[in-house]
Amino acid sequence: MNSLLVSKRLETERAGNLSTGPKTEERAMANTDRPLLGGGAAYDRRRNLKQKIFFSLFRGAAAVNGIALLVIIYFMVANGWRAISWEFLTQPPMESMTKGGILPCIVGTFCLSFGAILVALPIGIASAIYLNEYARPGKLVRLIRLGINNLAGVPSVVFGLFGLAFFVVILDMGVSIAAGALTLGAMSLPVIIGSTEEALKSVPDTYREASLGLGATKWQTIWRVVLPSAMPGILTGAILGISRAAGETAPIMFTGAVFFTPKLPTSIFNEVMALPYHIYVLATAGTEIEKTRHLQYGTAIVLIALVLGMNLLAIFWRARLRKKLK
């Protein structure tokens, strides 16, 4: 009996040691962790300091850009406000473009920009849908994306020479709105494709899975679910495309714009005047460059206002779409 009692006592002591062992180890670990808390707090302070420094640099860069824009606008307004009048906006140029207005230039710029977006937006959206929704990863897709990235870095004058050779000469469109719009549309494609593809990638896959699970086809899913959700991002690409198309000079001087024409266009195969090219002509090839200095700045103000107005319309439409999605 005594031996049985002794053995049971030994077993209970062993069990007690096993049960208290991990607790003592945890306490020891907790004690050893206490000194690390000070190091963790110091690390957090250094990380927050670095974050504040970099955020300050980013805010400074944004402030520099904003100040530069304000300086440019102030310089334009200070030198060109005398040229802005109702006659300036509603009359054609007169007396070797030293007097009169810029109405044909405004109409021509709007036609070229609107035509470029009509050409580039459907093709850009279709290309992005193929790359993001249908194409399988492989060499072909990598080559297509490489071509798009390279196309985005091509100088605008090269697009102008391409438009001159292909649209004006080979397709026999002549110097016209159609040739200029097609050239500007080709130049805007990389921006629209890239922004549209990123917008499609931002749509959660659960949207697609839920639509397919309800019995919709892949195209119905893309048309009714994916595209409406990605439309704000697609409009961002359209805004960037409009801005680039409206402010380019080199492509249109070979394909769509002319030195002087007082008539408004009646067909897409008519030649037009355009604000960027008109500024270039007044500043470099005019007969009275110094006398037209205020007209140059006034035309630049109108171009900025026109681009800003088109961008604001697209931004307002994008904001409405985002409210509907919410």
C-alpha positions in Angstrom: 0.0 0.0 0.0 2.8 2.4 0.9 4.5 1.7 -2.4 1.3 2.5 -4.3 0.8 5.8 -2.4 4.4 6.8 -3.2 4.0 6.0 -6.9 0.8 8.0 -7.2 2.4 10.9 -5.4 5.3 10.9 -7.9 2.9 10.8 -10.8 0.9 13.8 -9.5 4.1 15.8 -9.0 5.2 15.0 -12.6 1.8 16.0 -13.9 2.0 19.3 -11.9 5.4 20.0 -13.3 4.2 19.3 -16.9 1.2 21.6 -16.5 3.2 24.4 -15.0 6.0 24.1 -17.4 4.4 25.9 -20.4 3.1 28.6 -18.2 6.5 29.3 -16.8 7.9 29.3 -20.3 5.2 31.8 -21.4 6.0 34.0 -18.5 9.7 33.8 -19.3 8.9 34.8 -22.9 6.7 37.6 -21.7 9.5 38.9 -19.5 12.0 38.7 -22.4 9.5 40.5 -24.7 9.2 43.5 -22.4 12.5 45.0 -23.5 11.5 44.6 -27.1 8.5 46.9 -26.6 10.8 49.9 -26.3 12.5 49.0 -29.6 9.1 48.5 -31.3 8.0 51.9 -30.3 11.2 53.5 -31.5 10.8 51.7 -34.8 7.2 53.0 -35.1 8.4 56.5 -34.4 11.1 56.2 -37.1 8.5 54.8 -39.6 6.1 57.6 -38.9 8.8 60.2 -39.3 9.8 58.7 -42.7 6.1 58.6 -43.7 5.7 62.3 -42.8 8.8 63.3 -44.7 7.8 61.5 -47.9 4.2 62.7 -47.6 5.6 66.2 -47.2 7.7 65.7 -50.4 4.6 64.5 -52.3 2.6 67.5 -51.1 5.4 69.8 -52.1 5.6 68.3 -55.6 1.8 68.7 -56.0 2.1 72.3 -54.7 4.9 73.0 -57.2 2.7 71.7 -60.1 -0.3 73.7 -58.9 1.8 76.9 -58.5 3.3 76.4 -62.0 -0.1 76.1 -63.5 -1.4 79.2 -61.7 1.7 81.1 -62.9 1.2 80.0 -66.5 -2.5 80.9 -66.4 -1.8 84.3 -64.8 0.9 85.0 -67.4 -1.6 84.1 -70.2 -4.4 86.2 -68.8 -2.2 89.2 -68.0 -0.9 89.3 -71.6 -4.1 88.3 -73.5 -7.1 89.6 -71.6 -7.3 92.6 -74.0 -7.9 90.4 -76.9 -10.9 88.6 -75.4 -14.2 90.0 -76.7 -17.4 88.9 -78.3 -16.1 89.8 -81.7 -12.9 87.8 -81.0 -15.0 84.7 -80.3 -17.5 85.1 -83.2 -15.6 86.4 -86.2 -13.0 84.9 -88.5 -9.5 86.3 -88.8 -9.1 89.5 -90.9 -6.4 91.7 -92.4 -3.6 89.0 -92.5 -4.9 87.7 -89.1 -3.9 90.9 -87.3 -7.5 91.6 -86.5 -10.8 89.8 -86.3 -11.5 86.6 -84.3 -10.9 82.9 -84.0 -14.3 81.3 -84.6 -13.1 78.9 -87.4 -10.2 77.8 -85.0 -12.6 77.1 -82.2 -15.0 75.1 -84.4 -12.1 73.2 -86.0 -10.5 72.3 -82.7 -13.8 71.0 -81.4 -14.4 68.9 -84.5 -10.9 67.4 -84.5 -11.1 66.6 -80.7 -14.6 65.2 -80.9 -13.7 63.1 -84.0 -10.6 61.8 -82.3 -12.6 60.6 -79.3 -15.2 59.0 -81.5 -12.5 57.0 -83.3 -10.3 56.2 -80.3 -12.8 55.4 -77.5 -14.6 52.4 -79.1 -11.4 50.9 -80.4 -9.6 51.5 -77.1 -12.3 50.0 -75.0 -12.6 46.9 -77.3 -8.9 46.4 -77.2 -8.8 46.6 -73.4 -11.7 44.2 -73.1 -9.9 41.7 -75.2 -6.6 42.0 -73.3 -8.3 41.8 -69.9 -11.3 39.5 -70.3 -10.5 37.2 -73.3 -6.8 37.0 -74.0 -4.8 34.2 -72.4 -1.5 35.2 -70.9 1.3 34.4 -73.3 3.7 35.7 -75.9 1.0 37.3 -78.0 -0.4 39.3 -75.2 3.0 40.4 -74.1 3.8 41.6 -77.6 0.6 43.5 -77.8 1.2 45.3 -74.5 4.8 46.0 -75.5 3.5 47.5 -78.8 1.0 49.7 -76.9 3.6 50.9 -74.4 6.0 51.8 -77.3 3.1 53.5 -79.1 2.6 55.7 -76.1 6.2 57.0 -76.4 6.2 57.8 -80.1 6.6 61.6 -80.7 3.5 63.3 -82.0 5.3 64.5 -85.1 5.8 60.9 -86.1 2.0 60.4 -85.9 1.6 63.4 -88.1 3.9 62.0 -90.7 2.1 58.6 -90.5 -1.3 60.4 -91.0 0.1 62.4 -93.9 1.4 59.2 -95.6 -1.5 56.9 -94.9 -4.7 58.9 -94.5 -3.9 62.0 -96.7 -2.0 60.3 -99.5 -2.8 56.6 -99.6 -6.4 56.8 -98.6 -6.8 60.1 -100.6 -8.6 61.9 -97.8 -6.6 65.1 -98.3 -6.0 67.6 -95.6 -9.4 67.3 -93.8 -11.2 66.8 -90.5 -11.4 63.0 -91.2 -7.6 62.6 -91.7 -6.8 64.8 -88.7 -9.3 63.1 -86.4 -8.0 59.6 -87.4 -4.5 60.7 -86.7 -5.3 62.2 -83.3 -7.4 59.1 -82.5 -4.4 56.8 -83.3 -2.3 59.0 -81.0 -4.8 58.8 -78.2 -5.2 55.0 -78.3 -2.4 54.0 -75.9 -3.7 56.3 -73.1 -7.3 55.0 -73.5 -6.3 51.4 -73.7 -4.1 51.6 -70.6 -6.6 53.4 -68.4 -9.5 51.2 -69.6 -7.6 48.0 -68.9 -6.7 49.3 -65.4 -10.4 50.2 -64.8 -11.4 46.7 -65.8 -8.9 45.1 -63.5 -10.2 47.1 -60.6 -13.7 45.5 -60.9 -13.8 42.6 -58.3 -13.9 39.1 -59.7 -16.9 38.4 -57.4 -19.0 40.5 -59.7 -18.2 38.3 -62.7 -18.6 35.1 -60.7 -22.0 36.2 -59.4 -23.2 37.2 -62.9 -22.0 33.9 -64.4 -23.5 32.0 -61.5 -26.9 33.5 -62.3 -26.7 32.1 -65.9 -25.5 35.2 -67.8 -23.1 34.6 -70.7 -19.6 36.1 -70.6 -20.5 38.9 -73.0 -23.6 39.7 -71.0 -21.5 39.8 -67.8 -19.0 42.2 -69.5 -21.7 44.5 -71.0 -24.1 44.7 -68.1 -21.8 44.2 -65.0 -18.1 44.9 -65.8 -18.3 47.9 -68.1 -20.8 49.9 -65.9 -18.6 49.3 -62.9 -15.4 50.3 -64.8 -17.0 53.3 -66.6 -15.6 56.0 -64.2 -12.1 54.8 -64.9 -12.8 54.6 -68.6 -13.9 58.2 -68.6 -10.7 59.2 -66.9 -8.9 57.8 -70.0 -11.2 59.6 -72.3 -10.5 62.9 -70.4 -6.8 62.4 -70.9 -7.3 61.5 -74.5 -9.3 64.7 -75.1 -6.7 66.8 -73.4 -3.9 65.4 -75.5 -5.8 65.5 -78.8 -7.0 69.1 -78.3 -3.6 70.5 -77.6 -1.5 68.8 -80.3 0.0 70.8 -83.2 2.3 68.5 -85.1 -0.2 65.8 -86.1 -2.9 68.3 -87.4 -0.5 70.6 -89.3 0.2 67.7 -91.7 -3.3 66.2 -91.8 -6.2 68.5 -90.9 -5.3 72.1 -90.2 -4.4 74.9 -92.6 -2.9 78.3 -92.4 -6.0 80.3 -93.1 -9.6 79.6 -94.1 -12.5 81.9 -93.1 -15.2 79.4 -93.8 -16.7 77.0 -91.3 -16.5 73.3 -92.2 -19.6 71.7 -93.8 -18.2 68.1 -94.3 -15.6 65.9 -92.6 -13.5 66.2 -95.7 -13.1 69.9 -95.4 -9.9 71.5 -94.1 -10.1 73.6 -91.0 -8.2 76.0 -88.8 -7.3 74.9 -85.3 -6.3 76.7 -82.1 -2.9 75.1 -81.5 -1.8 75.5 -85.1 -3.2 79.1 -85.2 -1.0 80.0 -82.1 2.0 78.5 -83.9 1.3 80.5 -87.0 0.8 83.8 -85.2 3.9 83.3 -83.1 6.3 82.2 -85.9 5.0 82.8 -89.4 2.7 85.8 -89.1 3.4 89.0 -91.0 3.1 91.2 -87.9 4.2 89.0 -85.0 4.6 91.8 -82.4 1.3 93.3 -83.3 -0.5 90.0 -82.9 1.2 89.2 -79.5 -2.0 89.8 -77.5 -3.9 87.7 -80.1 -1.5 84.8 -79.5 -2.1 84.9 -75.7 -5.8 85.4 -76.2 -6.0 82.3 -78.4 -4.0 80.4 -75.8 -6.5 81.4 -73.1 -9.4 80.2 -75.3 -7.7 76.9 -76.0 -7.1 76.3 -72.2 -10.8 77.2 -71.5 -12.0 74.9 -74.3 -9.9 71.9 -73.0 -11.0 72.7 -69.4 -14.6 72.9 -70.4 -14.5 69.5 -72.2 -12.7 68.0 -69.2 -15.3 69.4 -66.8 -18.1 67.9 -68.8 -16.4 64.5 -68.7 -15.6 64.8 -65.0 -19.2 65.8 -64.2 -20.5 62.7 -66.1 -18.0 60.5 -64.3 -19.1 61.8 -60.9 -22.8 61.1 -61.8 -21.8 57.5 -62.8 -20.0 57.0 -59.5 -23.0 58.2 -57.5 -25.2 55.7 -59.4 -22.8 52.9 -58.7 -22.9 53.7 -55.0 
